[in-house]
């Protein structure tokens, strides 16, 4: 996204357009799919504006999260991470995450497989789902290949003994 779009986005949310807000948005946008922590945003932002403070980044991130300009995600590793928001809560397209248990790689994917479940919950319980988050844990392609190599080596060693 370009700076003009960020400015429009902030104004639509009733926010002042400040250098700090633009910097946070530009930093996150420049690292798509990376799910940055506040500290990582700070380190990257300092490359462009060395005088910016960590407290400023924390406050700015919180304001942007509260207004759904950016999303806060957690991968159960003790860190809050952030990514660009995808619109208003009731109109956003959900994307989900697959997290490798070995290397920690996080892969985002978009799919609407839960729409039928959400509809069933509404019909059966009268409960309207307004948001959901899916985290799938397993092993990425690279780690699975390494695990297979280890299995094969063990099998060969067992056959030799």
Secondary structure by P-SEA (a helix, b strand, c coil): ccaaaaaaaaaaacccccaaaaaaaaaaaacccccccaaaaaaaaaaccccccaaaaaaaaaaaaaaccbbbbbccccbbbbcccccccccbbbbbbbbbcccbbbbbbbbccaaaaaaaaaaacccccccbbbbbbcccaaaaaaaaaaaaaaaaaaaac
